[in-house]
């Protein structure tokens, strides 16, 4: 199991109480409107995305899911390694027939069938993942995406401390870059249709938004 932010939050919630995880998700929820309007939507709207079967990967408490539901998907799959997050979302989105749920093991997308996903979405989560885990997910994207399906991933663009602990890096960014993600996407027969380096929390060029498409 990778030691990513989700696992750390889960462990801290167990050790120190649910208020640790609650405070993080509350802060993230408050900034979702500005992040979506200022960063996410302007980027993804530049591509011909089919939202019919969308996956909100590392969904947390569903702050991104709310925005994705506005795109009227036929099916929105909320996926997370943390069962407490999925339980929270089941309550939050109860009664919405388009929403389904899937757990993951922290290294694969084994609950998603081959060629089933039209749009894979991950924002403000993969920035913390170890590079080896990111590469595994890129390989999985080739399998789960439909022909001409898209994948939007928000990942780190921080390369200053190779081999170091991500918890010592700005905003807990793990080692990765725009070029590394593009390289492994192409090696796994995914087309890089767009990339945009962005600032985060006052640090210039810390992150990157990447849009991939299956041939």
PyMOL commands that place a pseudoatom at each C-alpha (Angstrom):
pseudoatom trace, name=CA, resn=UNK, resi=1, chain=A, elem=C, hetatm=0, pos=[0.000, 0.000, 0.000]
pseudoatom trace, name=CA, resn=UNK, resi=2, chain=A, elem=C, hetatm=0, pos=[1.570, 3.389, -0.934]
pseudoatom trace, name=CA, resn=UNK, resi=3, chain=A, elem=C, hetatm=0, pos=[2.122, 5.912, 1.848]
pseudoatom trace, name=CA, resn=UNK, resi=4, chain=A, elem=C, hetatm=0, pos=[0.190, 8.701, 0.112]
pseudoatom trace, name=CA, resn=UNK, resi=5, chain=A, elem=C, hetatm=0, pos=[-1.816, 11.530, 1.633]
pseudoatom trace, name=CA, resn=UNK, resi=6, chain=A, elem=C, hetatm=0, pos=[-5.006, 9.491, 1.804]
pseudoatom trace, name=CA, resn=UNK, resi=7, chain=A, elem=C, hetatm=0, pos=[-3.345, 6.863, 3.969]
pseudoatom trace, name=CA, resn=UNK, resi=8, chain=A, elem=C, hetatm=0, pos=[-1.776, 9.499, 6.183]
pseudoatom trace, name=CA, resn=UNK, resi=9, chain=A, elem=C, hetatm=0, pos=[-5.128, 11.171, 6.748]
pseudoatom trace, name=CA, resn=UNK, resi=10, chain=A, elem=C, hetatm=0, pos=[-6.715, 7.844, 7.553]
pseudoatom trace, name=CA, resn=UNK, resi=11, chain=A, elem=C, hetatm=0, pos=[-4.005, 6.997, 10.070]
pseudoatom trace, name=CA, resn=UNK, resi=12, chain=A, elem=C, hetatm=0, pos=[-4.108, 10.450, 11.665]
pseudoatom trace, name=CA, resn=UNK, resi=13, chain=A, elem=C, hetatm=0, pos=[-7.888, 10.283, 11.971]
pseudoatom trace, name=CA, resn=UNK, resi=14, chain=A, elem=C, hetatm=0, pos=[-7.463, 7.000, 13.853]
pseudoatom trace, name=CA, resn=UNK, resi=15, chain=A, elem=C, hetatm=0, pos=[-4.721, 8.322, 16.133]
pseudoatom trace, name=CA, resn=UNK, resi=16, chain=A, elem=C, hetatm=0, pos=[-5.933, 11.838, 16.794]
pseudoatom trace, name=CA, resn=UNK, resi=17, chain=A, elem=C, hetatm=0, pos=[-9.643, 11.720, 16.039]
pseudoatom trace, name=CA, resn=UNK, resi=18, chain=A, elem=C, hetatm=0, pos=[-11.933, 12.312, 13.097]
pseudoatom trace, name=CA, resn=UNK, resi=19, chain=A, elem=C, hetatm=0, pos=[-11.513, 16.077, 13.415]
pseudoatom trace, name=CA, resn=UNK, resi=20, chain=A, elem=C, hetatm=0, pos=[-8.109, 15.818, 11.678]
pseudoatom trace, name=CA, resn=UNK, resi=21, chain=A, elem=C, hetatm=0, pos=[-9.593, 14.424, 8.478]
pseudoatom trace, name=CA, resn=UNK, resi=22, chain=A, elem=C, hetatm=0, pos=[-12.686, 16.597, 8.858]
pseudoatom trace, name=CA, resn=UNK, resi=23, chain=A, elem=C, hetatm=0, pos=[-10.657, 19.811, 9.044]
pseudoatom trace, name=CA, resn=UNK, resi=24, chain=A, elem=C, hetatm=0, pos=[-8.679, 18.912, 5.924]
pseudoatom trace, name=CA, resn=UNK, resi=25, chain=A, elem=C, hetatm=0, pos=[-11.751, 18.103, 3.871]
pseudoatom trace, name=CA, resn=UNK, resi=26, chain=A, elem=C, hetatm=0, pos=[-13.581, 21.194, 5.113]
pseudoatom trace, name=CA, resn=UNK, resi=27, chain=A, elem=C, hetatm=0, pos=[-10.713, 23.440, 3.975]
pseudoatom trace, name=CA, resn=UNK, resi=28, chain=A, elem=C, hetatm=0, pos=[-10.500, 21.683, 0.626]
pseudoatom trace, name=CA, resn=UNK, resi=29, chain=A, elem=C, hetatm=0, pos=[-14.259, 21.997, 0.111]
pseudoatom trace, name=CA, resn=UNK, resi=30, chain=A, elem=C, hetatm=0, pos=[-14.160, 25.750, 0.722]
pseudoatom trace, name=CA, resn=UNK, resi=31, chain=A, elem=C, hetatm=0, pos=[-11.590, 26.259, -2.036]
pseudoatom trace, name=CA, resn=UNK, resi=32, chain=A, elem=C, hetatm=0, pos=[-13.273, 23.963, -4.580]
pseudoatom trace, name=CA, resn=UNK, resi=33, chain=A, elem=C, hetatm=0, pos=[-15.338, 26.650, -6.309]
pseudoatom trace, name=CA, resn=UNK, resi=34, chain=A, elem=C, hetatm=0, pos=[-12.321, 28.879, -6.953]
pseudoatom trace, name=CA, resn=UNK, resi=35, chain=A, elem=C, hetatm=0, pos=[-10.137, 25.953, -8.052]
pseudoatom trace, name=CA, resn=UNK, resi=36, chain=A, elem=C, hetatm=0, pos=[-12.797, 24.611, -10.384]
pseudoatom trace, name=CA, resn=UNK, resi=37, chain=A, elem=C, hetatm=0, pos=[-13.646, 27.980, -11.898]
pseudoatom trace, name=CA, resn=UNK, resi=38, chain=A, elem=C, hetatm=0, pos=[-10.084, 29.267, -12.086]
pseudoatom trace, name=CA, resn=UNK, resi=39, chain=A, elem=C, hetatm=0, pos=[-8.084, 26.173, -12.945]
pseudoatom trace, name=CA, resn=UNK, resi=40, chain=A, elem=C, hetatm=0, pos=[-9.958, 22.950, -13.638]
pseudoatom trace, name=CA, resn=UNK, resi=41, chain=A, elem=C, hetatm=0, pos=[-12.870, 23.968, -15.830]
pseudoatom trace, name=CA, resn=UNK, resi=42, chain=A, elem=C, hetatm=0, pos=[-10.882, 26.294, -18.132]
pseudoatom trace, name=CA, resn=UNK, resi=43, chain=A, elem=C, hetatm=0, pos=[-8.471, 23.416, -18.771]
pseudoatom trace, name=CA, resn=UNK, resi=44, chain=A, elem=C, hetatm=0, pos=[-10.831, 20.473, -19.294]
pseudoatom trace, name=CA, resn=UNK, resi=45, chain=A, elem=C, hetatm=0, pos=[-13.300, 22.544, -21.303]
pseudoatom trace, name=CA, resn=UNK, resi=46, chain=A, elem=C, hetatm=0, pos=[-10.667, 22.807, -24.016]
pseudoatom trace, name=CA, resn=UNK, resi=47, chain=A, elem=C, hetatm=0, pos=[-11.162, 19.141, -24.907]
pseudoatom trace, name=CA, resn=UNK, resi=48, chain=A, elem=C, hetatm=0, pos=[-14.013, 17.113, -26.342]
pseudoatom trace, name=CA, resn=UNK, resi=49, chain=A, elem=C, hetatm=0, pos=[-14.650, 15.143, -23.155]
pseudoatom trace, name=CA, resn=UNK, resi=50, chain=A, elem=C, hetatm=0, pos=[-17.353, 12.477, -23.020]
pseudoatom trace, name=CA, resn=UNK, resi=51, chain=A, elem=C, hetatm=0, pos=[-18.707, 12.506, -19.456]
pseudoatom trace, name=CA, resn=UNK, resi=52, chain=A, elem=C, hetatm=0, pos=[-21.094, 9.560, -19.924]
pseudoatom trace, name=CA, resn=UNK, resi=53, chain=A, elem=C, hetatm=0, pos=[-19.073, 7.227, -17.660]
pseudoatom trace, name=CA, resn=UNK, resi=54, chain=A, elem=C, hetatm=0, pos=[-16.873, 9.360, -15.433]
pseudoatom trace, name=CA, resn=UNK, resi=55, chain=A, elem=C, hetatm=0, pos=[-14.594, 8.227, -12.609]
pseudoatom trace, name=CA, resn=UNK, resi=56, chain=A, elem=C, hetatm=0, pos=[-13.781, 10.624, -9.770]
pseudoatom trace, name=CA, resn=UNK, resi=57, chain=A, elem=C, hetatm=0, pos=[-10.593, 8.987, -8.546]
pseudoatom trace, name=CA, resn=UNK, resi=58, chain=A, elem=C, hetatm=0, pos=[-9.442, 9.631, -4.959]
pseudoatom trace, name=CA, resn=UNK, resi=59, chain=A, elem=C, hetatm=0, pos=[-12.824, 11.270, -4.483]
pseudoatom trace, name=CA, resn=UNK, resi=60, chain=A, elem=C, hetatm=0, pos=[-12.374, 12.120, -0.798]
pseudoatom trace, name=CA, resn=UNK, resi=61, chain=A, elem=C, hetatm=0, pos=[-15.586, 13.565, 0.584]
pseudoatom trace, name=CA, resn=UNK, resi=62, chain=A, elem=C, hetatm=0, pos=[-16.964, 14.313, -2.885]
pseudoatom trace, name=CA, resn=UNK, resi=63, chain=A, elem=C, hetatm=0, pos=[-16.055, 17.950, -3.438]
pseudoatom trace, name=CA, resn=UNK, resi=64, chain=A, elem=C, hetatm=0, pos=[-15.021, 17.246, -7.040]
pseudoatom trace, name=CA, resn=UNK, resi=65, chain=A, elem=C, hetatm=0, pos=[-17.974, 14.912, -7.520]
pseudoatom trace, name=CA, resn=UNK, resi=66, chain=A, elem=C, hetatm=0, pos=[-20.390, 17.794, -7.007]
pseudoatom trace, name=CA, resn=UNK, resi=67, chain=A, elem=C, hetatm=0, pos=[-18.803, 19.621, -9.928]
pseudoatom trace, name=CA, resn=UNK, resi=68, chain=A, elem=C, hetatm=0, pos=[-18.670, 16.526, -12.119]
pseudoatom trace, name=CA, resn=UNK, resi=69, chain=A, elem=C, hetatm=0, pos=[-22.374, 15.876, -11.542]
pseudoatom trace, name=CA, resn=UNK, resi=70, chain=A, elem=C, hetatm=0, pos=[-23.043, 19.273, -13.112]
pseudoatom trace, name=CA, resn=UNK, resi=71, chain=A, elem=C, hetatm=0, pos=[-21.680, 17.768, -16.353]
pseudoatom trace, name=CA, resn=UNK, resi=72, chain=A, elem=C, hetatm=0, pos=[-24.643, 15.321, -16.346]
pseudoatom trace, name=CA, resn=UNK, resi=73, chain=A, elem=C, hetatm=0, pos=[-22.834, 11.977, -16.565]
pseudoatom trace, name=CA, resn=UNK, resi=74, chain=A, elem=C, hetatm=0, pos=[-24.950, 8.876, -17.097]
pseudoatom trace, name=CA, resn=UNK, resi=75, chain=A, elem=C, hetatm=0, pos=[-22.752, 7.222, -14.500]
pseudoatom trace, name=CA, resn=UNK, resi=76, chain=A, elem=C, hetatm=0, pos=[-20.332, 8.791, -12.014]
pseudoatom trace, name=CA, resn=UNK, resi=77, chain=A, elem=C, hetatm=0, pos=[-18.093, 6.311, -10.185]
pseudoatom trace, name=CA, resn=UNK, resi=78, chain=A, elem=C, hetatm=0, pos=[-16.610, 7.600, -6.947]
pseudoatom trace, name=CA, resn=UNK, resi=79, chain=A, elem=C, hetatm=0, pos=[-13.402, 5.716, -6.229]
pseudoatom trace, name=CA, resn=UNK, resi=80, chain=A, elem=C, hetatm=0, pos=[-11.199, 5.904, -3.137]
pseudoatom trace, name=CA, resn=UNK, resi=81, chain=A, elem=C, hetatm=0, pos=[-8.798, 3.773, -1.102]
pseudoatom trace, name=CA, resn=UNK, resi=82, chain=A, elem=C, hetatm=0, pos=[-10.359, 5.056, 2.112]
pseudoatom trace, name=CA, resn=UNK, resi=83, chain=A, elem=C, hetatm=0, pos=[-13.611, 3.287, 2.964]
pseudoatom trace, name=CA, resn=UNK, resi=84, chain=A, elem=C, hetatm=0, pos=[-14.549, 6.078, 5.380]
pseudoatom trace, name=CA, resn=UNK, resi=85, chain=A, elem=C, hetatm=0, pos=[-14.573, 8.522, 2.477]
pseudoatom trace, name=CA, resn=UNK, resi=86, chain=A, elem=C, hetatm=0, pos=[-16.805, 6.242, 0.431]
pseudoatom trace, name=CA, resn=UNK, resi=87, chain=A, elem=C, hetatm=0, pos=[-19.185, 5.841, 3.380]
pseudoatom trace, name=CA, resn=UNK, resi=88, chain=A, elem=C, hetatm=0, pos=[-19.366, 9.625, 3.717]
pseudoatom trace, name=CA, resn=UNK, resi=89, chain=A, elem=C, hetatm=0, pos=[-20.121, 9.995, -0.001]
pseudoatom trace, name=CA, resn=UNK, resi=90, chain=A, elem=C, hetatm=0, pos=[-22.832, 7.348, 0.105]
pseudoatom trace, name=CA, resn=UNK, resi=91, chain=A, elem=C, hetatm=0, pos=[-24.664, 9.525, 2.595]
pseudoatom trace, name=CA, resn=UNK, resi=92, chain=A, elem=C, hetatm=0, pos=[-23.891, 12.754, 0.781]
pseudoatom trace, name=CA, resn=UNK, resi=93, chain=A, elem=C, hetatm=0, pos=[-25.124, 11.534, -2.598]
pseudoatom trace, name=CA, resn=UNK, resi=94, chain=A, elem=C, hetatm=0, pos=[-27.851, 9.156, -1.455]
pseudoatom trace, name=CA, resn=UNK, resi=95, chain=A, elem=C, hetatm=0, pos=[-30.778, 9.131, -3.835]
pseudoatom trace, name=CA, resn=UNK, resi=96, chain=A, elem=C, hetatm=0, pos=[-28.717, 10.158, -6.878]
pseudoatom trace, name=CA, resn=UNK, resi=97, chain=A, elem=C, hetatm=0, pos=[-29.059, 7.160, -9.169]
pseudoatom trace, name=CA, resn=UNK, resi=98, chain=A, elem=C, hetatm=0, pos=[-26.170, 8.136, -11.435]
pseudoatom trace, name=CA, resn=UNK, resi=99, chain=A, elem=C, hetatm=0, pos=[-23.608, 7.738, -8.628]
pseudoatom trace, name=CA, resn=UNK, resi=100, chain=A, elem=C, hetatm=0, pos=[-21.821, 4.441, -8.032]
pseudoatom trace, name=CA, resn=UNK, resi=101, chain=A, elem=C, hetatm=0, pos=[-18.903, 3.553, -5.765]
pseudoatom trace, name=CA, resn=UNK, resi=102, chain=A, elem=C, hetatm=0, pos=[-15.712, 1.533, -6.080]
pseudoatom trace, name=CA, resn=UNK, resi=103, chain=A, elem=C, hetatm=0, pos=[-12.792, 0.925, -3.773]
pseudoatom trace, name=CA, resn=UNK, resi=104, chain=A, elem=C, hetatm=0, pos=[-9.192, 0.641, -4.916]
pseudoatom trace, name=CA, resn=UNK, resi=105, chain=A, elem=C, hetatm=0, pos=[-6.093, -1.002, -3.498]
pseudoatom trace, name=CA, resn=UNK, resi=106, chain=A, elem=C, hetatm=0, pos=[-3.779, 1.997, -3.824]
pseudoatom trace, name=CA, resn=UNK, resi=107, chain=A, elem=C, hetatm=0, pos=[-1.947, 0.681, -6.872]
pseudoatom trace, name=CA, resn=UNK, resi=108, chain=A, elem=C, hetatm=0, pos=[-4.486, -0.446, -9.488]
pseudoatom trace, name=CA, resn=UNK, resi=109, chain=A, elem=C, hetatm=0, pos=[-7.956, 0.128, -10.917]
pseudoatom trace, name=CA, resn=UNK, resi=110, chain=A, elem=C, hetatm=0, pos=[-8.936, -3.519, -10.711]
pseudoatom trace, name=CA, resn=UNK, resi=111, chain=A, elem=C, hetatm=0, pos=[-12.625, -2.810, -10.011]
pseudoatom trace, name=CA, resn=UNK, resi=112, chain=A, elem=C, hetatm=0, pos=[-13.007, -1.031, -13.353]
pseudoatom trace, name=CA, resn=UNK, resi=113, chain=A, elem=C, hetatm=0, pos=[-13.616, -3.266, -16.405]
pseudoatom trace, name=CA, resn=UNK, resi=114, chain=A, elem=C, hetatm=0, pos=[-11.558, -2.966, -19.562]
pseudoatom trace, name=CA, resn=UNK, resi=115, chain=A, elem=C, hetatm=0, pos=[-12.677, -0.185, -21.903]
pseudoatom trace, name=CA, resn=UNK, resi=116, chain=A, elem=C, hetatm=0, pos=[-15.446, 1.005, -19.586]
pseudoatom trace, name=CA, resn=UNK, resi=117, chain=A, elem=C, hetatm=0, pos=[-14.496, 4.595, -18.729]
pseudoatom trace, name=CA, resn=UNK, resi=118, chain=A, elem=C, hetatm=0, pos=[-15.125, 7.610, -20.939]
pseudoatom trace, name=CA, resn=UNK, resi=119, chain=A, elem=C, hetatm=0, pos=[-13.499, 10.144, -18.580]
pseudoatom trace, name=CA, resn=UNK, resi=120, chain=A, elem=C, hetatm=0, pos=[-11.078, 9.546, -15.704]
pseudoatom trace, name=CA, resn=UNK, resi=121, chain=A, elem=C, hetatm=0, pos=[-10.669, 12.526, -13.363]
pseudoatom trace, name=CA, resn=UNK, resi=122, chain=A, elem=C, hetatm=0, pos=[-8.197, 13.051, -10.515]
pseudoatom trace, name=CA, resn=UNK, resi=123, chain=A, elem=C, hetatm=0, pos=[-7.608, 16.451, -8.944]
pseudoatom trace, name=CA, resn=UNK, resi=124, chain=A, elem=C, hetatm=0, pos=[-5.589, 17.347, -5.808]
pseudoatom trace, name=CA, resn=UNK, resi=125, chain=A, elem=C, hetatm=0, pos=[-4.611, 13.778, -4.918]
pseudoatom trace, name=CA, resn=UNK, resi=126, chain=A, elem=C, hetatm=0, pos=[-2.044, 12.297, -7.303]
pseudoatom trace, name=CA, resn=UNK, resi=127, chain=A, elem=C, hetatm=0, pos=[0.290, 15.208, -6.535]
pseudoatom trace, name=CA, resn=UNK, resi=128, chain=A, elem=C, hetatm=0, pos=[1.219, 13.291, -3.364]
pseudoatom trace, name=CA, resn=UNK, resi=129, chain=A, elem=C, hetatm=0, pos=[1.680, 9.838, -4.912]
pseudoatom trace, name=CA, resn=UNK, resi=130, chain=A, elem=C, hetatm=0, pos=[5.063, 8.221, -5.323]
pseudoatom trace, name=CA, resn=UNK, resi=131, chain=A, elem=C, hetatm=0, pos=[6.177, 8.226, -8.954]
pseudoatom trace, name=CA, resn=UNK, resi=132, chain=A, elem=C, hetatm=0, pos=[6.087, 4.419, -9.175]
pseudoatom trace, name=CA, resn=UNK, resi=133, chain=A, elem=C, hetatm=0, pos=[2.413, 4.499, -8.187]
pseudoatom trace, name=CA, resn=UNK, resi=134, chain=A, elem=C, hetatm=0, pos=[1.632, 7.206, -10.755]
pseudoatom trace, name=CA, resn=UNK, resi=135, chain=A, elem=C, hetatm=0, pos=[3.239, 5.055, -13.457]
pseudoatom trace, name=CA, resn=UNK, resi=136, chain=A, elem=C, hetatm=0, pos=[1.109, 2.064, -12.418]
pseudoatom trace, name=CA, resn=UNK, resi=137, chain=A, elem=C, hetatm=0, pos=[-2.040, 4.145, -12.740]
pseudoatom trace, name=CA, resn=UNK, resi=138, chain=A, elem=C, hetatm=0, pos=[-0.990, 5.407, -16.172]
pseudoatom trace, name=CA, resn=UNK, resi=139, chain=A, elem=C, hetatm=0, pos=[-0.672, 1.778, -17.293]
pseudoatom trace, name=CA, resn=UNK, resi=140, chain=A, elem=C, hetatm=0, pos=[-4.111, 1.053, -15.868]
pseudoatom trace, name=CA, resn=UNK, resi=141, chain=A, elem=C, hetatm=0, pos=[-5.605, 4.047, -17.685]
pseudoatom trace, name=CA, resn=UNK, resi=142, chain=A, elem=C, hetatm=0, pos=[-4.715, 2.477, -21.016]
pseudoatom trace, name=CA, resn=UNK, resi=143, chain=A, elem=C, hetatm=0, pos=[-6.753, -0.569, -19.999]
pseudoatom trace, name=CA, resn=UNK, resi=144, chain=A, elem=C, hetatm=0, pos=[-9.870, 1.052, -18.510]
pseudoatom trace, name=CA, resn=UNK, resi=145, chain=A, elem=C, hetatm=0, pos=[-10.386, 3.913, -20.963]
pseudoatom trace, name=CA, resn=UNK, resi=146, chain=A, elem=C, hetatm=0, pos=[-12.688, 3.545, -23.933]
pseudoatom trace, name=CA, resn=UNK, resi=147, chain=A, elem=C, hetatm=0, pos=[-11.403, 4.316, -27.401]
pseudoatom trace, name=CA, resn=UNK, resi=148, chain=A, elem=C, hetatm=0, pos=[-10.979, 8.126, -27.530]
pseudoatom trace, name=CA, resn=UNK, resi=149, chain=A, elem=C, hetatm=0, pos=[-11.694, 8.325, -23.787]
pseudoatom trace, name=CA, resn=UNK, resi=150, chain=A, elem=C, hetatm=0, pos=[-9.897, 11.023, -21.803]
pseudoatom trace, name=CA, resn=UNK, resi=151, chain=A, elem=C, hetatm=0, pos=[-8.011, 11.089, -18.514]
pseudoatom trace, name=CA, resn=UNK, resi=152, chain=A, elem=C, hetatm=0, pos=[-7.402, 14.285, -16.549]
pseudoatom trace, name=CA, resn=UNK, resi=153, chain=A, elem=C, hetatm=0, pos=[-4.689, 14.015, -13.908]
pseudoatom trace, name=CA, resn=UNK, resi=154, chain=A, elem=C, hetatm=0, pos=[-3.373, 16.736, -11.623]
pseudoatom trace, name=CA, resn=UNK, resi=155, chain=A, elem=C, hetatm=0, pos=[0.165, 15.728, -10.657]
pseudoatom trace, name=CA, resn=UNK, resi=156, chain=A, elem=C, hetatm=0, pos=[3.337, 17.124, -9.176]
pseudoatom trace, name=CA, resn=UNK, resi=157, chain=A, elem=C, hetatm=0, pos=[5.889, 19.043, -11.223]
pseudoatom trace, name=CA, resn=UNK, resi=158, chain=A, elem=C, hetatm=0, pos=[8.451, 19.082, -8.404]
pseudoatom trace, name=CA, resn=UNK, resi=159, chain=A, elem=C, hetatm=0, pos=[11.906, 17.596, -9.053]
pseudoatom trace, name=CA, resn=UNK, resi=160, chain=A, elem=C, hetatm=0, pos=[14.091, 19.342, -6.464]
pseudoatom trace, name=CA, resn=UNK, resi=161, chain=A, elem=C, hetatm=0, pos=[14.554, 16.414, -4.060]
pseudoatom trace, name=CA, resn=UNK, resi=162, chain=A, elem=C, hetatm=0, pos=[14.876, 13.054, -5.837]
pseudoatom trace, name=CA, resn=UNK, resi=163, chain=A, elem=C, hetatm=0, pos=[14.635, 10.221, -3.341]
pseudoatom trace, name=CA, resn=UNK, resi=164, chain=A, elem=C, hetatm=0, pos=[13.499, 12.516, -0.554]
pseudoatom trace, name=CA, resn=UNK, resi=165, chain=A, elem=C, hetatm=0, pos=[10.379, 12.348, 1.589]
pseudoatom trace, name=CA, resn=UNK, resi=166, chain=A, elem=C, hetatm=0, pos=[7.421, 14.107, -0.002]
pseudoatom trace, name=CA, resn=UNK, resi=167, chain=A, elem=C, hetatm=0, pos=[6.401, 15.366, 3.442]
pseudoatom trace, name=CA, resn=UNK, resi=168, chain=A, elem=C, hetatm=0, pos=[9.452, 17.661, 3.397]
pseudoatom trace, name=CA, resn=UNK, resi=169, chain=A, elem=C, hetatm=0, pos=[8.540, 19.140, 0.010]
pseudoatom trace, name=CA, resn=UNK, resi=170, chain=A, elem=C, hetatm=0, pos=[6.320, 22.180, -0.628]
pseudoatom trace, name=CA, resn=UNK, resi=171, chain=A, elem=C, hetatm=0, pos=[2.675, 21.209, -0.067]
pseudoatom trace, name=CA, resn=UNK, resi=172, chain=A, elem=C, hetatm=0, pos=[3.713, 17.531, 0.233]
pseudoatom trace, name=CA, resn=UNK, resi=173, chain=A, elem=C, hetatm=0, pos=[4.418, 17.269, -3.486]
pseudoatom trace, name=CA, resn=UNK, resi=174, chain=A, elem=C, hetatm=0, pos=[6.097, 14.039, -4.515]
pseudoatom trace, name=CA, resn=UNK, resi=175, chain=A, elem=C, hetatm=0, pos=[8.842, 13.765, -7.113]
pseudoatom trace, name=CA, resn=UNK, resi=176, chain=A, elem=C, hetatm=0, pos=[7.394, 14.019, -10.632]
pseudoatom trace, name=CA, resn=UNK, resi=177, chain=A, elem=C, hetatm=0, pos=[7.299, 16.299, -13.650]
pseudoatom trace, name=CA, resn=UNK, resi=178, chain=A, elem=C, hetatm=0, pos=[5.358, 17.277, -16.733]
pseudoatom trace, name=CA, resn=UNK, resi=179, chain=A, elem=C, hetatm=0, pos=[7.901, 15.495, -18.921]
pseudoatom trace, name=CA, resn=UNK, resi=180, chain=A, elem=C, hetatm=0, pos=[7.947, 12.267, -16.893]
pseudoatom trace, name=CA, resn=UNK, resi=181, chain=A, elem=C, hetatm=0, pos=[4.173, 11.871, -17.083]
pseudoatom trace, name=CA, resn=UNK, resi=182, chain=A, elem=C, hetatm=0, pos=[4.187, 12.594, -20.812]
pseudoatom trace, name=CA, resn=UNK, resi=183, chain=A, elem=C, hetatm=0, pos=[6.960, 10.041, -21.345]
pseudoatom trace, name=CA, resn=UNK, resi=184, chain=A, elem=C, hetatm=0, pos=[5.163, 7.200, -19.579]
pseudoatom trace, name=CA, resn=UNK, resi=185, chain=A, elem=C, hetatm=0, pos=[1.836, 8.084, -21.148]
pseudoatom trace, name=CA, resn=UNK, resi=186, chain=A, elem=C, hetatm=0, pos=[3.285, 7.769, -24.632]
pseudoatom trace, name=CA, resn=UNK, resi=187, chain=A, elem=C, hetatm=0, pos=[5.065, 4.521, -23.688]
pseudoatom trace, name=CA, resn=UNK, resi=188, chain=A, elem=C, hetatm=0, pos=[1.658, 3.154, -22.673]
pseudoatom trace, name=CA, resn=UNK, resi=189, chain=A, elem=C, hetatm=0, pos=[-0.036, 4.156, -25.921]
pseudoatom trace, name=CA, resn=UNK, resi=190, chain=A, elem=C, hetatm=0, pos=[-1.853, 7.182, -24.550]
pseudoatom trace, name=CA, resn=UNK, resi=191, chain=A, elem=C, hetatm=0, pos=[-1.809, 10.465, -26.426]
pseudoatom trace, name=CA, resn=UNK, resi=192, chain=A, elem=C, hetatm=0, pos=[-0.866, 13.592, -24.482]
pseudoatom trace, name=CA, resn=UNK, resi=193, chain=A, elem=C, hetatm=0, pos=[-3.401, 16.099, -25.784]
pseudoatom trace, name=CA, resn=UNK, resi=194, chain=A, elem=C, hetatm=0, pos=[-2.684, 18.881, -23.301]
pseudoatom trace, name=CA, resn=UNK, resi=195, chain=A, elem=C, hetatm=0, pos=[-0.492, 19.914, -20.376]
pseudoatom trace, name=CA, resn=UNK, resi=196, chain=A, elem=C, hetatm=0, pos=[-0.463, 23.063, -18.280]
pseudoatom trace, name=CA, resn=UNK, resi=197, chain=A, elem=C, hetatm=0, pos=[2.005, 23.867, -15.510]
pseudoatom trace, name=CA, resn=UNK, resi=198, chain=A, elem=C, hetatm=0, pos=[0.357, 25.754, -12.649]
pseudoatom trace, name=CA, resn=UNK, resi=199, chain=A, elem=C, hetatm=0, pos=[1.297, 27.465, -9.405]
pseudoatom trace, name=CA, resn=UNK, resi=200, chain=A, elem=C, hetatm=0, pos=[0.030, 26.114, -6.081]
pseudoatom trace, name=CA, resn=UNK, resi=201, chain=A, elem=C, hetatm=0, pos=[-0.080, 27.771, -2.680]
pseudoatom trace, name=CA, resn=UNK, resi=202, chain=A, elem=C, hetatm=0, pos=[2.324, 30.501, -3.674]
pseudoatom trace, name=CA, resn=UNK, resi=203, chain=A, elem=C, hetatm=0, pos=[4.911, 28.130, -5.206]
pseudoatom trace, name=CA, resn=UNK, resi=204, chain=A, elem=C, hetatm=0, pos=[5.530, 28.727, -8.907]
pseudoatom trace, name=CA, resn=UNK, resi=205, chain=A, elem=C, hetatm=0, pos=[5.218, 25.854, -11.400]
pseudoatom trace, name=CA, resn=UNK, resi=206, chain=A, elem=C, hetatm=0, pos=[4.709, 23.311, -8.614]
pseudoatom trace, name=CA, resn=UNK, resi=207, chain=A, elem=C, hetatm=0, pos=[1.990, 21.260, -10.339]
pseudoatom trace, name=CA, resn=UNK, resi=208, chain=A, elem=C, hetatm=0, pos=[0.866, 20.177, -13.765]
pseudoatom trace, name=CA, resn=UNK, resi=209, chain=A, elem=C, hetatm=0, pos=[-2.506, 19.430, -15.326]
pseudoatom trace, name=CA, resn=UNK, resi=210, chain=A, elem=C, hetatm=0, pos=[-2.314, 16.695, -17.963]
pseudoatom trace, name=CA, resn=UNK, resi=211, chain=A, elem=C, hetatm=0, pos=[-5.017, 15.498, -20.333]
pseudoatom trace, name=CA, resn=UNK, resi=212, chain=A, elem=C, hetatm=0, pos=[-4.496, 12.091, -21.928]
pseudoatom trace, name=CA, resn=UNK, resi=213, chain=A, elem=C, hetatm=0, pos=[-6.545, 10.307, -24.584]
pseudoatom trace, name=CA, resn=UNK, resi=214, chain=A, elem=C, hetatm=0, pos=[-6.652, 6.685, -25.573]
pseudoatom trace, name=CA, resn=UNK, resi=215, chain=A, elem=C, hetatm=0, pos=[-6.213, 6.107, -29.297]
for i in range(1, 215): cmd.bond("trace and resi %d" % i, "trace and resi %d" % (i + 1))
show_as sticks, trace
zoom trace
